[in-house]
Amino acid sequence: MKSPRILGFEVLIQCDNYTTAASCKFNNYWQVKQALWKEGEYIDVKVQFGSSPIRDKKALERYCDLLKANGLEFTVHPITRG
């Protein structure tokens, strides 16, 4: 059996964005998003990166470091095919 091919990675920020009531996690995410936007940085609830070992891996690591530095919880999942 052929193992799935990894096409990239998806970063999901855990911010309770699936609830209708505002939550502490979402408010924190929103404040960080606005502050980073003013500095020229972009974050979103779901961001995808390719599987290129150099360019995309460095971008993924930088993005995860940015989220960690701002106290946001997140998970990284592989995007696979086959």
PDB file of N, CA, C and O in Angstrom:
ATOM      1  N   MET A   1       0.833  -1.192   0.000  1.00  0.00           N
ATOM      2  CA  MET A   1       0.000   0.000   0.000  1.00  0.00           C
ATOM      3  C   MET A   1       0.876   1.253   0.000  1.00  0.00           C
ATOM      4  O   MET A   1       1.848   1.346   0.749  1.00  0.00           O
ATOM      5  N   LYS A   2       0.527   2.177  -0.822  1.00  0.00           N
ATOM      6  CA  LYS A   2       1.276   3.409  -0.989  1.00  0.00           C
ATOM      7  C   LYS A   2       0.954   4.386   0.153  1.00  0.00           C
ATOM      8  O   LYS A   2      -0.213   4.596   0.483  1.00  0.00           O
ATOM      9  N   SER A   3       1.993   4.975   0.749  1.00  0.00           N
ATOM     10  CA  SER A   3       1.745   5.941   1.817  1.00  0.00           C
ATOM     11  C   SER A   3       1.326   7.282   1.214  1.00  0.00           C
ATOM     12  O   SER A   3       1.729   7.619   0.100  1.00  0.00           O
ATOM     13  N   PRO A   4       0.518   8.044   1.950  1.00  0.00           N
ATOM     14  CA  PRO A   4       0.048   9.333   1.421  1.00  0.00           C
ATOM     15  C   PRO A   4       1.207  10.306   1.184  1.00  0.00           C
ATOM     16  O   PRO A   4       2.176  10.332   1.942  1.00  0.00           O
ATOM     17  N   ARG A   5       1.093  11.075   0.155  1.00  0.00           N
ATOM     18  CA  ARG A   5       2.103  12.078  -0.177  1.00  0.00           C
ATOM     19  C   ARG A   5       1.736  13.385   0.535  1.00  0.00           C
ATOM     20  O   ARG A   5       0.599  13.850   0.449  1.00  0.00           O
ATOM     21  N   ILE A   6       2.705  13.967   1.231  1.00  0.00           N
ATOM     22  CA  ILE A   6       2.456  15.221   1.928  1.00  0.00           C
ATOM     23  C   ILE A   6       2.614  16.377   0.936  1.00  0.00           C
ATOM     24  O   ILE A   6       3.679  16.574   0.351  1.00  0.00           O
ATOM     25  N   LEU A   7       1.535  17.127   0.765  1.00  0.00           N
ATOM     26  CA  LEU A   7       1.533  18.255  -0.160  1.00  0.00           C
ATOM     27  C   LEU A   7       1.878  19.567   0.537  1.00  0.00           C
ATOM     28  O   LEU A   7       2.322  20.521  -0.102  1.00  0.00           O
ATOM     29  N   GLY A   8       1.671  19.606   1.847  1.00  0.00           N
ATOM     30  CA  GLY A   8       1.928  20.827   2.598  1.00  0.00           C
ATOM     31  C   GLY A   8       1.453  20.676   4.025  1.00  0.00           C
ATOM     32  O   GLY A   8       1.225  19.567   4.508  1.00  0.00           O
ATOM     33  N   PHE A   9       1.306  21.811   4.695  1.00  0.00           N
ATOM     34  CA  PHE A   9       0.891  21.815   6.089  1.00  0.00           C
ATOM     35  C   PHE A   9      -0.131  22.919   6.321  1.00  0.00           C
ATOM     36  O   PHE A   9      -0.087  23.974   5.689  1.00  0.00           O
ATOM     37  N   GLU A  10      -1.045  22.651   7.237  1.00  0.00           N
ATOM     38  CA  GLU A  10      -2.081  23.603   7.584  1.00  0.00           C
ATOM     39  C   GLU A  10      -1.940  23.949   9.058  1.00  0.00           C
ATOM     40  O   GLU A  10      -1.849  23.059   9.903  1.00  0.00           O
ATOM     41  N   VAL A  11      -1.921  25.242   9.366  1.00  0.00           N
ATOM     42  CA  VAL A  11      -1.830  25.714  10.744  1.00  0.00           C
ATOM     43  C   VAL A  11      -3.205  26.238  11.141  1.00  0.00           C
ATOM     44  O   VAL A  11      -3.761  27.117  10.482  1.00  0.00           O
ATOM     45  N   LEU A  12      -3.742  25.691  12.220  1.00  0.00           N
ATOM     46  CA  LEU A  12      -5.049  26.107  12.727  1.00  0.00           C
ATOM     47  C   LEU A  12      -4.871  26.752  14.092  1.00  0.00           C
ATOM     48  O   LEU A  12      -4.361  26.123  15.019  1.00  0.00           O
ATOM     49  N   ILE A  13      -5.288  27.997  14.216  1.00  0.00           N
ATOM     50  CA  ILE A  13      -5.220  28.687  15.506  1.00  0.00           C
ATOM     51  C   ILE A  13      -6.455  28.298  16.308  1.00  0.00           C
ATOM     52  O   ILE A  13      -7.577  28.360  15.805  1.00  0.00           O
ATOM     53  N   GLN A  14      -6.241  27.899  17.550  1.00  0.00           N
ATOM     54  CA  GLN A  14      -7.332  27.514  18.444  1.00  0.00           C
ATOM     55  C   GLN A  14      -7.869  28.784  19.104  1.00  0.00           C
ATOM     56  O   GLN A  14      -7.280  29.288  20.060  1.00  0.00           O
ATOM     57  N   CYS A  15      -8.992  29.298  18.589  1.00  0.00           N
ATOM     58  CA  CYS A  15      -9.513  30.558  19.120  1.00  0.00           C
ATOM     59  C   CYS A  15     -11.026  30.532  19.307  1.00  0.00           C
ATOM     60  O   CYS A  15     -11.651  31.587  19.421  1.00  0.00           O
ATOM     61  N   ASP A  16     -11.615  29.354  19.340  1.00  0.00           N
ATOM     62  CA  ASP A  16     -13.063  29.229  19.566  1.00  0.00           C
ATOM     63  C   ASP A  16     -13.888  30.020  18.561  1.00  0.00           C
ATOM     64  O   ASP A  16     -14.953  30.531  18.908  1.00  0.00           O
ATOM     65  N   ASN A  17     -13.423  30.129  17.338  1.00  0.00           N
ATOM     66  CA  ASN A  17     -14.138  30.895  16.328  1.00  0.00           C
ATOM     67  C   ASN A  17     -15.400  30.192  15.842  1.00  0.00           C
ATOM     68  O   ASN A  17     -16.151  30.751  15.043  1.00  0.00           O
ATOM     69  N   TYR A  18     -15.637  28.979  16.313  1.00  0.00           N
ATOM     70  CA  TYR A  18     -16.818  28.231  15.888  1.00  0.00           C
ATOM     71  C   TYR A  18     -18.005  28.472  16.811  1.00  0.00           C
ATOM     72  O   TYR A  18     -19.080  27.922  16.571  1.00  0.00           O
ATOM     73  N   THR A  19     -17.845  29.280  17.863  1.00  0.00           N
ATOM     74  CA  THR A  19     -18.962  29.587  18.757  1.00  0.00           C
ATOM     75  C   THR A  19     -19.544  30.939  18.401  1.00  0.00           C
ATOM     76  O   THR A  19     -18.864  31.781  17.815  1.00  0.00           O
ATOM     77  N   THR A  20     -20.802  31.146  18.753  1.00  0.00           N
ATOM     78  CA  THR A  20     -21.446  32.423  18.441  1.00  0.00           C
ATOM     79  C   THR A  20     -21.120  33.485  19.481  1.00  0.00           C
ATOM     80  O   THR A  20     -21.101  34.673  19.162  1.00  0.00           O
ATOM     81  N   ALA A  21     -20.863  33.074  20.722  1.00  0.00           N
ATOM     82  CA  ALA A  21     -20.528  34.034  21.773  1.00  0.00           C
ATOM     83  C   ALA A  21     -19.033  34.359  21.715  1.00  0.00           C
ATOM     84  O   ALA A  21     -18.204  33.495  21.431  1.00  0.00           O
ATOM     85  N   ALA A  22     -18.716  35.609  21.988  1.00  0.00           N
ATOM     86  CA  ALA A  22     -17.306  36.007  22.020  1.00  0.00           C
ATOM     87  C   ALA A  22     -16.620  35.299  23.181  1.00  0.00           C
ATOM     88  O   ALA A  22     -17.175  35.210  24.276  1.00  0.00           O
ATOM     89  N   SER A  23     -15.425  34.802  22.941  1.00  0.00           N
ATOM     90  CA  SER A  23     -14.695  34.103  23.989  1.00  0.00           C
ATOM     91  C   SER A  23     -13.380  34.816  24.266  1.00  0.00           C
ATOM     92  O   SER A  23     -12.934  35.649  23.476  1.00  0.00           O
ATOM     93  N   CYS A  24     -12.777  34.488  25.370  1.00  0.00           N
ATOM     94  CA  CYS A  24     -11.490  35.062  25.736  1.00  0.00           C
ATOM     95  C   CYS A  24     -10.433  34.715  24.686  1.00  0.00           C
ATOM     96  O   CYS A  24      -9.629  35.566  24.304  1.00  0.00           O
ATOM     97  N   LYS A  25     -10.436  33.454  24.217  1.00  0.00           N
ATOM     98  CA  LYS A  25      -9.463  33.038  23.203  1.00  0.00           C
ATOM     99  C   LYS A  25      -9.642  33.816  21.906  1.00  0.00           C
ATOM    100  O   LYS A  25      -8.666  34.251  21.294  1.00  0.00           O
ATOM    101  N   PHE A  26     -10.905  33.990  21.487  1.00  0.00           N
ATOM    102  CA  PHE A  26     -11.143  34.717  20.240  1.00  0.00           C
ATOM    103  C   PHE A  26     -10.744  36.179  20.395  1.00  0.00           C
ATOM    104  O   PHE A  26     -10.125  36.751  19.498  1.00  0.00           O
ATOM    105  N   ASN A  27     -11.091  36.783  21.517  1.00  0.00           N
ATOM    106  CA  ASN A  27     -10.731  38.188  21.735  1.00  0.00           C
ATOM    107  C   ASN A  27      -9.216  38.369  21.703  1.00  0.00           C
ATOM    108  O   ASN A  27      -8.717  39.333  21.123  1.00  0.00           O
ATOM    109  N   ASN A  28      -8.488  37.449  22.322  1.00  0.00           N
ATOM    110  CA  ASN A  28      -7.029  37.508  22.307  1.00  0.00           C
ATOM    111  C   ASN A  28      -6.508  37.369  20.876  1.00  0.00           C
ATOM    112  O   ASN A  28      -5.643  38.132  20.446  1.00  0.00           O
ATOM    113  N   TYR A  29      -7.041  36.395  20.147  1.00  0.00           N
ATOM    114  CA  TYR A  29      -6.645  36.201  18.745  1.00  0.00           C
ATOM    115  C   TYR A  29      -6.897  37.475  17.944  1.00  0.00           C
ATOM    116  O   TYR A  29      -6.033  37.902  17.179  1.00  0.00           O
ATOM    117  N   TRP A  30      -8.072  38.086  18.112  1.00  0.00           N
ATOM    118  CA  TRP A  30      -8.443  39.264  17.336  1.00  0.00           C
ATOM    119  C   TRP A  30      -7.521  40.446  17.651  1.00  0.00           C
ATOM    120  O   TRP A  30      -7.116  41.175  16.745  1.00  0.00           O
ATOM    121  N   GLN A  31      -7.192  40.636  18.922  1.00  0.00           N
ATOM    122  CA  GLN A  31      -6.292  41.723  19.316  1.00  0.00           C
ATOM    123  C   GLN A  31      -4.894  41.510  18.725  1.00  0.00           C
ATOM    124  O   GLN A  31      -4.276  42.447  18.219  1.00  0.00           O
ATOM    125  N   VAL A  32      -4.407  40.274  18.796  1.00  0.00           N
ATOM    126  CA  VAL A  32      -3.090  39.967  18.231  1.00  0.00           C
ATOM    127  C   VAL A  32      -3.111  40.166  16.723  1.00  0.00           C
ATOM    128  O   VAL A  32      -2.173  40.729  16.159  1.00  0.00           O
ATOM    129  N   LYS A  33      -4.168  39.712  16.069  1.00  0.00           N
ATOM    130  CA  LYS A  33      -4.282  39.857  14.610  1.00  0.00           C
ATOM    131  C   LYS A  33      -4.222  41.330  14.208  1.00  0.00           C
ATOM    132  O   LYS A  33      -3.508  41.691  13.273  1.00  0.00           O
ATOM    133  N   GLN A  34      -4.975  42.185  14.918  1.00  0.00           N
ATOM    134  CA  GLN A  34      -4.995  43.620  14.603  1.00  0.00           C
ATOM    135  C   GLN A  34      -3.625  44.262  14.840  1.00  0.00           C
ATOM    136  O   GLN A  34      -3.160  45.064  14.030  1.00  0.00           O
ATOM    137  N   ALA A  35      -2.985  43.901  15.959  1.00  0.00           N
ATOM    138  CA  ALA A  35      -1.666  44.475  16.278  1.00  0.00           C
ATOM    139  C   ALA A  35      -0.623  44.057  15.248  1.00  0.00           C
ATOM    140  O   ALA A  35       0.181  44.878  14.808  1.00  0.00           O
ATOM    141  N   LEU A  36      -0.635  42.776  14.862  1.00  0.00           N
ATOM    142  CA  LEU A  36       0.341  42.297  13.882  1.00  0.00           C
ATOM    143  C   LEU A  36       0.092  42.892  12.502  1.00  0.00           C
ATOM    144  O   LEU A  36       1.038  43.157  11.760  1.00  0.00           O
ATOM    145  N   TRP A  37      -1.184  43.106  12.151  1.00  0.00           N
ATOM    146  CA  TRP A  37      -1.528  43.697  10.863  1.00  0.00           C
ATOM    147  C   TRP A  37      -0.882  45.077  10.734  1.00  0.00           C
ATOM    148  O   TRP A  37      -0.379  45.443   9.672  1.00  0.00           O
ATOM    149  N   LYS A  38      -0.904  45.840  11.839  1.00  0.00           N
ATOM    150  CA  LYS A  38      -0.304  47.179  11.829  1.00  0.00           C
ATOM    151  C   LYS A  38       1.207  47.108  11.630  1.00  0.00           C
ATOM    152  O   LYS A  38       1.812  48.056  11.128  1.00  0.00           O
ATOM    153  N   GLU A  39       1.819  45.989  12.022  1.00  0.00           N
ATOM    154  CA  GLU A  39       3.260  45.795  11.849  1.00  0.00           C
ATOM    155  C   GLU A  39       3.602  45.148  10.508  1.00  0.00           C
ATOM    156  O   GLU A  39       4.772  44.907  10.211  1.00  0.00           O
ATOM    157  N   GLY A  40       2.578  44.868   9.700  1.00  0.00           N
ATOM    158  CA  GLY A  40       2.809  44.263   8.393  1.00  0.00           C
ATOM    159  C   GLY A  40       2.836  42.745   8.405  1.00  0.00           C
ATOM    160  O   GLY A  40       3.251  42.125   7.425  1.00  0.00           O
ATOM    161  N   GLU A  41       2.396  42.134   9.508  1.00  0.00           N
ATOM    162  CA  GLU A  41       2.331  40.675   9.618  1.00  0.00           C
ATOM    163  C   GLU A  41       0.890  40.220   9.444  1.00  0.00           C
ATOM    164  O   GLU A  41      -0.037  40.897   9.888  1.00  0.00           O
ATOM    165  N   TYR A  42       0.703  39.086   8.805  1.00  0.00           N
ATOM    166  CA  TYR A  42      -0.637  38.560   8.567  1.00  0.00           C
ATOM    167  C   TYR A  42      -0.801  37.227   9.279  1.00  0.00           C
ATOM    168  O   TYR A  42       0.021  36.324   9.117  1.00  0.00           O
ATOM    169  N   ILE A  43      -1.874  37.104  10.076  1.00  0.00           N
ATOM    170  CA  ILE A  43      -2.236  35.804  10.637  1.00  0.00           C
ATOM    171  C   ILE A  43      -3.724  35.589  10.378  1.00  0.00           C
ATOM    172  O   ILE A  43      -4.482  36.545  10.216  1.00  0.00           O
ATOM    173  N   ASP A  44      -4.124  34.342  10.340  1.00  0.00           N
ATOM    174  CA  ASP A  44      -5.531  33.999  10.180  1.00  0.00           C
ATOM    175  C   ASP A  44      -5.786  32.703  10.919  1.00  0.00           C
ATOM    176  O   ASP A  44      -4.851  32.024  11.344  1.00  0.00           O
ATOM    177  N   VAL A  45      -7.053  32.361  11.072  1.00  0.00           N
ATOM    178  CA  VAL A  45      -7.437  31.151  11.804  1.00  0.00           C
ATOM    179  C   VAL A  45      -6.871  29.909  11.130  1.00  0.00           C
ATOM    180  O   VAL A  45      -6.491  28.950  11.803  1.00  0.00           O
ATOM    181  N   LYS A  46      -6.813  29.928   9.788  1.00  0.00           N
ATOM    182  CA  LYS A  46      -6.287  28.782   9.037  1.00  0.00           C
ATOM    183  C   LYS A  46      -5.360  29.286   7.946  1.00  0.00           C
ATOM    184  O   LYS A  46      -5.753  30.092   7.102  1.00  0.00           O
ATOM    185  N   VAL A  47      -4.109  28.799   7.971  1.00  0.00           N
ATOM    186  CA  VAL A  47      -3.127  29.189   6.953  1.00  0.00           C
ATOM    187  C   VAL A  47      -2.454  27.918   6.450  1.00  0.00           C
ATOM    188  O   VAL A  47      -2.136  27.023   7.234  1.00  0.00           O
ATOM    189  N   GLN A  48      -2.238  27.844   5.131  1.00  0.00           N
ATOM    190  CA  GLN A  48      -1.615  26.662   4.541  1.00  0.00           C
ATOM    191  C   GLN A  48      -0.245  27.017   3.959  1.00  0.00           C
ATOM    192  O   GLN A  48      -0.032  28.105   3.425  1.00  0.00           O
ATOM    193  N   PHE A  49       0.667  26.064   4.081  1.00  0.00           N
ATOM    194  CA  PHE A  49       2.024  26.196   3.554  1.00  0.00           C
ATOM    195  C   PHE A  49       2.308  24.984   2.678  1.00  0.00           C
ATOM    196  O   PHE A  49       1.778  23.901   2.924  1.00  0.00           O
ATOM    197  N   GLY A  50       3.139  25.159   1.664  1.00  0.00           N
ATOM    198  CA  GLY A  50       3.534  24.052   0.805  1.00  0.00           C
ATOM    199  C   GLY A  50       4.541  23.157   1.500  1.00  0.00           C
ATOM    200  O   GLY A  50       4.890  23.382   2.659  1.00  0.00           O
ATOM    201  N   SER A  51       5.005  22.146   0.794  1.00  0.00           N
ATOM    202  CA  SER A  51       5.915  21.169   1.392  1.00  0.00           C
ATOM    203  C   SER A  51       7.372  21.364   0.972  1.00  0.00           C
ATOM    204  O   SER A  51       8.218  20.523   1.274  1.00  0.00           O
ATOM    205  N   SER A  52       7.672  22.465   0.280  1.00  0.00           N
ATOM    206  CA  SER A  52       9.055  22.731  -0.117  1.00  0.00           C
ATOM    207  C   SER A  52       9.942  22.731   1.123  1.00  0.00           C
ATOM    208  O   SER A  52       9.668  23.459   2.077  1.00  0.00           O
ATOM    209  N   PRO A  53      11.006  21.921   1.121  1.00  0.00           N
ATOM    210  CA  PRO A  53      11.813  21.780   2.335  1.00  0.00           C
ATOM    211  C   PRO A  53      12.565  23.049   2.745  1.00  0.00           C
ATOM    212  O   PRO A  53      12.943  23.176   3.909  1.00  0.00           O
ATOM    213  N   ILE A  54      12.788  23.968   1.846  1.00  0.00           N
ATOM    214  CA  ILE A  54      13.558  25.160   2.198  1.00  0.00           C
ATOM    215  C   ILE A  54      12.636  26.357   2.403  1.00  0.00           C
ATOM    216  O   ILE A  54      12.473  26.832   3.527  1.00  0.00           O
ATOM    217  N   ARG A  55      12.045  26.835   1.341  1.00  0.00           N
ATOM    218  CA  ARG A  55      11.243  28.061   1.405  1.00  0.00           C
ATOM    219  C   ARG A  55      10.033  27.908   2.316  1.00  0.00           C
ATOM    220  O   ARG A  55       9.848  28.712   3.230  1.00  0.00           O
ATOM    221  N   ASP A  56       9.212  26.902   2.088  1.00  0.00           N
ATOM    222  CA  ASP A  56       7.974  26.767   2.837  1.00  0.00           C
ATOM    223  C   ASP A  56       8.208  26.312   4.273  1.00  0.00           C
ATOM    224  O   ASP A  56       7.466  26.712   5.170  1.00  0.00           O
ATOM    225  N   LYS A  57       9.220  25.488   4.507  1.00  0.00           N
ATOM    226  CA  LYS A  57       9.506  25.046   5.873  1.00  0.00           C
ATOM    227  C   LYS A  57       9.960  26.232   6.719  1.00  0.00           C
ATOM    228  O   LYS A  57       9.562  26.354   7.877  1.00  0.00           O
ATOM    229  N   LYS A  58      10.777  27.094   6.158  1.00  0.00           N
ATOM    230  CA  LYS A  58      11.225  28.283   6.891  1.00  0.00           C
ATOM    231  C   LYS A  58      10.051  29.223   7.165  1.00  0.00           C
ATOM    232  O   LYS A  58       9.956  29.795   8.251  1.00  0.00           O
ATOM    233  N   ALA A  59       9.171  29.382   6.200  1.00  0.00           N
ATOM    234  CA  ALA A  59       8.004  30.240   6.383  1.00  0.00           C
ATOM    235  C   ALA A  59       7.078  29.651   7.452  1.00  0.00           C
ATOM    236  O   ALA A  59       6.538  30.389   8.275  1.00  0.00           O
ATOM    237  N   LEU A  60       6.892  28.335   7.443  1.00  0.00           N
ATOM    238  CA  LEU A  60       6.065  27.672   8.446  1.00  0.00           C
ATOM    239  C   LEU A  60       6.657  27.861   9.836  1.00  0.00           C
ATOM    240  O   LEU A  60       5.935  28.191  10.777  1.00  0.00           O
ATOM    241  N   GLU A  61       7.965  27.653   9.973  1.00  0.00           N
ATOM    242  CA  GLU A  61       8.624  27.820  11.266  1.00  0.00           C
ATOM    243  C   GLU A  61       8.524  29.264  11.757  1.00  0.00           C
ATOM    244  O   GLU A  61       8.287  29.501  12.941  1.00  0.00           O
ATOM    245  N   ARG A  62       8.702  30.216  10.867  1.00  0.00           N
ATOM    246  CA  ARG A  62       8.604  31.632  11.230  1.00  0.00           C
ATOM    247  C   ARG A  62       7.192  31.966  11.691  1.00  0.00           C
ATOM    248  O   ARG A  62       7.013  32.670  12.685  1.00  0.00           O
ATOM    249  N   TYR A  63       6.197  31.469  10.980  1.00  0.00           N
ATOM    250  CA  TYR A  63       4.801  31.725  11.320  1.00  0.00           C
ATOM    251  C   TYR A  63       4.472  31.124  12.686  1.00  0.00           C
ATOM    252  O   TYR A  63       3.837  31.782  13.510  1.00  0.00           O
ATOM    253  N   CYS A  64       4.889  29.895  12.934  1.00  0.00           N
ATOM    254  CA  CYS A  64       4.632  29.240  14.223  1.00  0.00           C
ATOM    255  C   CYS A  64       5.339  29.985  15.357  1.00  0.00           C
ATOM    256  O   CYS A  64       4.782  30.129  16.445  1.00  0.00           O
ATOM    257  N   ASP A  65       6.554  30.454  15.110  1.00  0.00           N
ATOM    258  CA  ASP A  65       7.269  31.238  16.118  1.00  0.00           C
ATOM    259  C   ASP A  65       6.536  32.537  16.428  1.00  0.00           C
ATOM    260  O   ASP A  65       6.487  32.962  17.583  1.00  0.00           O
ATOM    261  N   LEU A  66       5.969  33.168  15.409  1.00  0.00           N
ATOM    262  CA  LEU A  66       5.194  34.397  15.584  1.00  0.00           C
ATOM    263  C   LEU A  66       3.965  34.132  16.452  1.00  0.00           C
ATOM    264  O   LEU A  66       3.649  34.919  17.344  1.00  0.00           O
ATOM    265  N   LEU A  67       3.275  33.024  16.190  1.00  0.00           N
ATOM    266  CA  LEU A  67       2.099  32.677  16.985  1.00  0.00           C
ATOM    267  C   LEU A  67       2.475  32.387  18.431  1.00  0.00           C
ATOM    268  O   LEU A  67       1.808  32.853  19.355  1.00  0.00           O
ATOM    269  N   LYS A  68       3.547  31.615  18.630  1.00  0.00           N
ATOM    270  CA  LYS A  68       4.007  31.293  19.988  1.00  0.00           C
ATOM    271  C   LYS A  68       4.382  32.553  20.755  1.00  0.00           C
ATOM    272  O   LYS A  68       4.019  32.707  21.921  1.00  0.00           O
ATOM    273  N   ALA A  69       5.105  33.450  20.104  1.00  0.00           N
ATOM    274  CA  ALA A  69       5.560  34.676  20.752  1.00  0.00           C
ATOM    275  C   ALA A  69       4.397  35.552  21.205  1.00  0.00           C
ATOM    276  O   ALA A  69       4.542  36.358  22.124  1.00  0.00           O
ATOM    277  N   ASN A  70       3.254  35.395  20.564  1.00  0.00           N
ATOM    278  CA  ASN A  70       2.083  36.191  20.913  1.00  0.00           C
ATOM    279  C   ASN A  70       1.073  35.416  21.753  1.00  0.00           C
ATOM    280  O   ASN A  70      -0.052  35.873  21.956  1.00  0.00           O
ATOM    281  N   GLY A  71       1.472  34.249  22.238  1.00  0.00           N
ATOM    282  CA  GLY A  71       0.642  33.487  23.170  1.00  0.00           C
ATOM    283  C   GLY A  71      -0.569  32.814  22.565  1.00  0.00           C
ATOM    284  O   GLY A  71      -1.535  32.535  23.274  1.00  0.00           O
ATOM    285  N   LEU A  72      -0.540  32.547  21.266  1.00  0.00           N
ATOM    286  CA  LEU A  72      -1.676  31.887  20.617  1.00  0.00           C
ATOM    287  C   LEU A  72      -1.453  30.378  20.567  1.00  0.00           C
ATOM    288  O   LEU A  72      -0.341  29.910  20.320  1.00  0.00           O
ATOM    289  N   GLU A  73      -2.520  29.628  20.802  1.00  0.00           N
ATOM    290  CA  GLU A  73      -2.469  28.168  20.707  1.00  0.00           C
ATOM    291  C   GLU A  73      -2.815  27.764  19.281  1.00  0.00           C
ATOM    292  O   GLU A  73      -3.705  28.347  18.661  1.00  0.00           O
ATOM    293  N   PHE A  74      -2.100  26.755  18.759  1.00  0.00           N
ATOM    294  CA  PHE A  74      -2.335  26.335  17.387  1.00  0.00           C
ATOM    295  C   PHE A  74      -1.938  24.875  17.219  1.00  0.00           C
ATOM    296  O   PHE A  74      -1.244  24.303  18.060  1.00  0.00           O
ATOM    297  N   THR A  75      -2.391  24.283  16.118  1.00  0.00           N
ATOM    298  CA  THR A  75      -1.989  22.934  15.746  1.00  0.00           C
ATOM    299  C   THR A  75      -1.538  22.960  14.293  1.00  0.00           C
ATOM    300  O   THR A  75      -1.975  23.800  13.506  1.00  0.00           O
ATOM    301  N   VAL A  76      -0.661  22.033  13.951  1.00  0.00           N
ATOM    302  CA  VAL A  76      -0.161  21.908  12.578  1.00  0.00           C
ATOM    303  C   VAL A  76      -0.551  20.524  12.078  1.00  0.00           C
ATOM    304  O   VAL A  76      -0.273  19.517  12.730  1.00  0.00           O
ATOM    305  N   HIS A  77      -1.197  20.482  10.914  1.00  0.00           N
ATOM    306  CA  HIS A  77      -1.656  19.230  10.323  1.00  0.00           C
ATOM    307  C   HIS A  77      -1.090  19.081   8.913  1.00  0.00           C
ATOM    308  O   HIS A  77      -1.016  20.064   8.175  1.00  0.00           O
ATOM    309  N   PRO A  78      -0.691  17.876   8.530  1.00  0.00           N
ATOM    310  CA  PRO A  78      -0.233  17.683   7.147  1.00  0.00           C
ATOM    311  C   PRO A  78      -1.411  17.688   6.177  1.00  0.00           C
ATOM    312  O   PRO A  78      -2.511  17.248   6.512  1.00  0.00           O
ATOM    313  N   ILE A  79      -1.166  18.184   4.998  1.00  0.00           N
ATOM    314  CA  ILE A  79      -2.130  18.122   3.892  1.00  0.00           C
ATOM    315  C   ILE A  79      -1.626  16.997   3.006  1.00  0.00           C
ATOM    316  O   ILE A  79      -0.529  17.086   2.454  1.00  0.00           O
ATOM    317  N   THR A  80      -2.419  15.932   2.863  1.00  0.00           N
ATOM    318  CA  THR A  80      -1.958  14.766   2.126  1.00  0.00           C
ATOM    319  C   THR A  80      -2.853  14.436   0.937  1.00  0.00           C
ATOM    320  O   THR A  80      -3.984  14.908   0.824  1.00  0.00           O
ATOM    321  N   ARG A  81      -2.304  13.614   0.062  1.00  0.00           N
ATOM    322  CA  ARG A  81      -3.058  13.091  -1.074  1.00  0.00           C
ATOM    323  C   ARG A  81      -2.603  11.659  -1.309  1.00  0.00           C
ATOM    324  O   ARG A  81      -1.420  11.338  -1.200  1.00  0.00           O
ATOM    325  N   GLY A  82      -3.544  10.827  -1.625  1.00  0.00           N
ATOM    326  CA  GLY A  82      -3.222   9.468  -2.033  1.00  0.00           C
ATOM    327  C   GLY A  82      -3.102   8.540  -0.920  1.00  0.00           C
ATOM    328  O   GLY A  82      -2.832   7.357  -1.128  1.00  0.00           O
TER     329      GLY A  82
END
